[in-house]
Amino acid sequence: MAHKDKIRVSVDIYNRSYTIVGEETASHVRLVASLVDQKMREIQEANKHLDTTRLAVLTAVNSMNDYLKLKEDYAALLGSLNKKEDK
């Protein structure tokens, strides 16, 4: 596996600045940060009493739930494709 240079990207999530260091492109990091910010604001609108820590944890739980559902859907689609190829 080729070594990728790490990049630093400054982003704002829920009115706080963060520097993200990683191997993804700056545009990818900004997109991810934007989606996290959007999800936090969406959850906060429905739960105005949450402090930032609880809001962040709830956002992480919701995001991981979405990820696992997509992963299961992907596995089901792969299984369906494999069955069709075997026929």
mmCIF file of the C-alpha atoms, coordinates in Angstrom:
data_MODEL
# 
_entry.id   MODEL 
# 
loop_
_atom_site.group_PDB 
_atom_site.id 
_atom_site.type_symbol 
_atom_site.label_atom_id 
_atom_site.label_alt_id 
_atom_site.label_comp_id 
_atom_site.label_asym_id 
_atom_site.label_entity_id 
_atom_site.label_seq_id 
_atom_site.pdbx_PDB_ins_code 
_atom_site.Cartn_x 
_atom_site.Cartn_y 
_atom_site.Cartn_z 
_atom_site.occupancy 
_atom_site.B_iso_or_equiv 
_atom_site.pdbx_formal_charge 
_atom_site.auth_seq_id 
_atom_site.auth_comp_id 
_atom_site.auth_asym_id 
_atom_site.auth_atom_id 
_atom_site.pdbx_PDB_model_num 
ATOM 1  C CA . MET A 1 1  ? 0.000   0.000   0.000   1.00 0.00 ? 1  MET A CA 1 
ATOM 2  C CA . ALA A 1 2  ? 1.458   3.350   -1.017  1.00 0.00 ? 2  ALA A CA 1 
ATOM 3  C CA . HIS A 1 3  ? 2.102   5.927   1.679   1.00 0.00 ? 3  HIS A CA 1 
ATOM 4  C CA . LYS A 1 4  ? -0.132  8.971   1.425   1.00 0.00 ? 4  LYS A CA 1 
ATOM 5  C CA . ASP A 1 5  ? 0.919   12.344  2.751   1.00 0.00 ? 5  ASP A CA 1 
ATOM 6  C CA . LYS A 1 6  ? -1.210  13.579  5.604   1.00 0.00 ? 6  LYS A CA 1 
ATOM 7  C CA . ILE A 1 7  ? -3.012  16.852  5.169   1.00 0.00 ? 7  ILE A CA 1 
ATOM 8  C CA . ARG A 1 8  ? -4.380  19.334  7.689   1.00 0.00 ? 8  ARG A CA 1 
ATOM 9  C CA . VAL A 1 9  ? -7.783  20.873  7.106   1.00 0.00 ? 9  VAL A CA 1 
ATOM 10 C CA . SER A 1 10 ? -9.510  23.440  9.295   1.00 0.00 ? 10 SER A CA 1 
ATOM 11 C CA . VAL A 1 11 ? -13.268 22.976  9.554   1.00 0.00 ? 11 VAL A CA 1 
ATOM 12 C CA . ASP A 1 12 ? -16.133 24.376  11.607  1.00 0.00 ? 12 ASP A CA 1 
ATOM 13 C CA . ILE A 1 13 ? -18.571 21.990  13.229  1.00 0.00 ? 13 ILE A CA 1 
ATOM 14 C CA . TYR A 1 14 ? -21.378 23.333  15.376  1.00 0.00 ? 14 TYR A CA 1 
ATOM 15 C CA . ASN A 1 15 ? -19.718 26.741  15.812  1.00 0.00 ? 15 ASN A CA 1 
ATOM 16 C CA . ARG A 1 16 ? -16.332 25.316  16.838  1.00 0.00 ? 16 ARG A CA 1 
ATOM 17 C CA . SER A 1 17 ? -13.156 25.117  14.784  1.00 0.00 ? 17 SER A CA 1 
ATOM 18 C CA . TYR A 1 18 ? -11.265 21.844  14.413  1.00 0.00 ? 18 TYR A CA 1 
ATOM 19 C CA . THR A 1 19 ? -8.121  20.879  12.563  1.00 0.00 ? 19 THR A CA 1 
ATOM 20 C CA . ILE A 1 20 ? -8.501  17.459  10.972  1.00 0.00 ? 20 ILE A CA 1 
ATOM 21 C CA . VAL A 1 21 ? -5.337  15.579  10.032  1.00 0.00 ? 21 VAL A CA 1 
ATOM 22 C CA . GLY A 1 22 ? -5.638  12.660  7.646   1.00 0.00 ? 22 GLY A CA 1 
ATOM 23 C CA . GLU A 1 23 ? -5.014  11.179  4.238   1.00 0.00 ? 23 GLU A CA 1 
ATOM 24 C CA . GLU A 1 24 ? -8.304  12.141  2.591   1.00 0.00 ? 24 GLU A CA 1 
ATOM 25 C CA . THR A 1 25 ? -8.578  15.109  0.265   1.00 0.00 ? 25 THR A CA 1 
ATOM 26 C CA . ALA A 1 26 ? -9.404  18.490  1.753   1.00 0.00 ? 26 ALA A CA 1 
ATOM 27 C CA . SER A 1 27 ? -12.719 18.545  -0.110  1.00 0.00 ? 27 SER A CA 1 
ATOM 28 C CA . HIS A 1 28 ? -13.653 15.138  1.342   1.00 0.00 ? 28 HIS A CA 1 
ATOM 29 C CA . VAL A 1 29 ? -12.819 16.276  4.887   1.00 0.00 ? 29 VAL A CA 1 
ATOM 30 C CA . ARG A 1 30 ? -14.854 19.450  4.412   1.00 0.00 ? 30 ARG A CA 1 
ATOM 31 C CA . LEU A 1 31 ? -17.806 17.418  3.112   1.00 0.00 ? 31 LEU A CA 1 
ATOM 32 C CA . VAL A 1 32 ? -17.677 15.072  6.107   1.00 0.00 ? 32 VAL A CA 1 
ATOM 33 C CA . ALA A 1 33 ? -17.454 18.015  8.509   1.00 0.00 ? 33 ALA A CA 1 
ATOM 34 C CA . SER A 1 34 ? -20.382 19.703  6.777   1.00 0.00 ? 34 SER A CA 1 
ATOM 35 C CA . LEU A 1 35 ? -22.497 16.554  7.096   1.00 0.00 ? 35 LEU A CA 1 
ATOM 36 C CA . VAL A 1 36 ? -21.637 16.220  10.799  1.00 0.00 ? 36 VAL A CA 1 
ATOM 37 C CA . ASP A 1 37 ? -22.515 19.877  11.355  1.00 0.00 ? 37 ASP A CA 1 
ATOM 38 C CA . GLN A 1 38 ? -25.797 19.411  9.480   1.00 0.00 ? 38 GLN A CA 1 
ATOM 39 C CA . LYS A 1 39 ? -26.703 16.285  11.491  1.00 0.00 ? 39 LYS A CA 1 
ATOM 40 C CA . MET A 1 40 ? -25.887 18.027  14.801  1.00 0.00 ? 40 MET A CA 1 
ATOM 41 C CA . ARG A 1 41 ? -28.095 20.982  13.896  1.00 0.00 ? 41 ARG A CA 1 
ATOM 42 C CA . GLU A 1 42 ? -30.900 18.658  12.791  1.00 0.00 ? 42 GLU A CA 1 
ATOM 43 C CA . ILE A 1 43 ? -30.787 16.739  16.080  1.00 0.00 ? 43 ILE A CA 1 
ATOM 44 C CA . GLN A 1 44 ? -30.497 19.954  18.105  1.00 0.00 ? 44 GLN A CA 1 
ATOM 45 C CA . GLU A 1 45 ? -33.642 21.332  16.425  1.00 0.00 ? 45 GLU A CA 1 
ATOM 46 C CA . ALA A 1 46 ? -35.597 18.316  17.681  1.00 0.00 ? 46 ALA A CA 1 
ATOM 47 C CA . ASN A 1 47 ? -33.884 18.284  21.118  1.00 0.00 ? 47 ASN A CA 1 
ATOM 48 C CA . LYS A 1 48 ? -33.229 21.894  22.134  1.00 0.00 ? 48 LYS A CA 1 
ATOM 49 C CA . HIS A 1 49 ? -32.385 20.926  25.726  1.00 0.00 ? 49 HIS A CA 1 
ATOM 50 C CA . LEU A 1 50 ? -29.253 18.903  24.822  1.00 0.00 ? 50 LEU A CA 1 
ATOM 51 C CA . ASP A 1 51 ? -25.855 20.221  25.837  1.00 0.00 ? 51 ASP A CA 1 
ATOM 52 C CA . THR A 1 52 ? -23.063 20.004  23.262  1.00 0.00 ? 52 THR A CA 1 
ATOM 53 C CA . THR A 1 53 ? -21.550 16.800  24.660  1.00 0.00 ? 53 THR A CA 1 
ATOM 54 C CA . ARG A 1 54 ? -24.847 14.925  24.647  1.00 0.00 ? 54 ARG A CA 1 
ATOM 55 C CA . LEU A 1 55 ? -25.625 16.342  21.206  1.00 0.00 ? 55 LEU A CA 1 
ATOM 56 C CA . ALA A 1 56 ? -22.273 15.099  19.885  1.00 0.00 ? 56 ALA A CA 1 
ATOM 57 C CA . VAL A 1 57 ? -22.810 11.619  21.329  1.00 0.00 ? 57 VAL A CA 1 
ATOM 58 C CA . LEU A 1 58 ? -26.347 11.430  19.942  1.00 0.00 ? 58 LEU A CA 1 
ATOM 59 C CA . THR A 1 59 ? -25.029 12.548  16.552  1.00 0.00 ? 59 THR A CA 1 
ATOM 60 C CA . ALA A 1 60 ? -22.350 9.843   16.657  1.00 0.00 ? 60 ALA A CA 1 
ATOM 61 C CA . VAL A 1 61 ? -24.928 7.185   17.611  1.00 0.00 ? 61 VAL A CA 1 
ATOM 62 C CA . ASN A 1 62 ? -27.284 8.272   14.813  1.00 0.00 ? 62 ASN A CA 1 
ATOM 63 C CA . SER A 1 63 ? -24.448 8.357   12.278  1.00 0.00 ? 63 SER A CA 1 
ATOM 64 C CA . MET A 1 64 ? -23.190 4.903   13.257  1.00 0.00 ? 64 MET A CA 1 
ATOM 65 C CA . ASN A 1 65 ? -26.734 3.551   13.063  1.00 0.00 ? 65 ASN A CA 1 
ATOM 66 C CA . ASP A 1 66 ? -27.055 4.953   9.531   1.00 0.00 ? 66 ASP A CA 1 
ATOM 67 C CA . TYR A 1 67 ? -23.664 3.477   8.617   1.00 0.00 ? 67 TYR A CA 1 
ATOM 68 C CA . LEU A 1 68 ? -24.576 -0.001  9.890   1.00 0.00 ? 68 LEU A CA 1 
ATOM 69 C CA . LYS A 1 69 ? -27.883 0.045   8.005   1.00 0.00 ? 69 LYS A CA 1 
ATOM 70 C CA . LEU A 1 70 ? -26.070 0.998   4.792   1.00 0.00 ? 70 LEU A CA 1 
ATOM 71 C CA . LYS A 1 71 ? -23.471 -1.702  5.401   1.00 0.00 ? 71 LYS A CA 1 
ATOM 72 C CA . GLU A 1 72 ? -26.224 -4.307  5.846   1.00 0.00 ? 72 GLU A CA 1 
ATOM 73 C CA . ASP A 1 73 ? -27.975 -3.098  2.685   1.00 0.00 ? 73 ASP A CA 1 
ATOM 74 C CA . TYR A 1 74 ? -24.685 -3.299  0.783   1.00 0.00 ? 74 TYR A CA 1 
ATOM 75 C CA . ALA A 1 75 ? -24.054 -6.856  2.001   1.00 0.00 ? 75 ALA A CA 1 
ATOM 76 C CA . ALA A 1 76 ? -27.594 -7.858  0.973   1.00 0.00 ? 76 ALA A CA 1 
ATOM 77 C CA . LEU A 1 77 ? -27.098 -6.347  -2.485  1.00 0.00 ? 77 LEU A CA 1 
ATOM 78 C CA . LEU A 1 78 ? -23.782 -8.166  -2.904  1.00 0.00 ? 78 LEU A CA 1 
ATOM 79 C CA . GLY A 1 79 ? -25.438 -11.406 -1.861  1.00 0.00 ? 79 GLY A CA 1 
ATOM 80 C CA . SER A 1 80 ? -28.219 -10.825 -4.371  1.00 0.00 ? 80 SER A CA 1 
ATOM 81 C CA . LEU A 1 81 ? -25.709 -10.100 -7.146  1.00 0.00 ? 81 LEU A CA 1 
ATOM 82 C CA . ASN A 1 82 ? -23.690 -13.212 -6.309  1.00 0.00 ? 82 ASN A CA 1 
ATOM 83 C CA . LYS A 1 83 ? -26.835 -15.355 -6.456  1.00 0.00 ? 83 LYS A CA 1 
ATOM 84 C CA . LYS A 1 84 ? -27.707 -13.959 -9.893  1.00 0.00 ? 84 LYS A CA 1 
ATOM 85 C CA . GLU A 1 85 ? -24.166 -14.599 -11.150 1.00 0.00 ? 85 GLU A CA 1 
ATOM 86 C CA . ASP A 1 86 ? -24.278 -18.199 -9.895  1.00 0.00 ? 86 ASP A CA 1 
ATOM 87 C CA . LYS A 1 87 ? -27.425 -18.951 -11.910 1.00 0.00 ? 87 LYS A CA 1 
# 
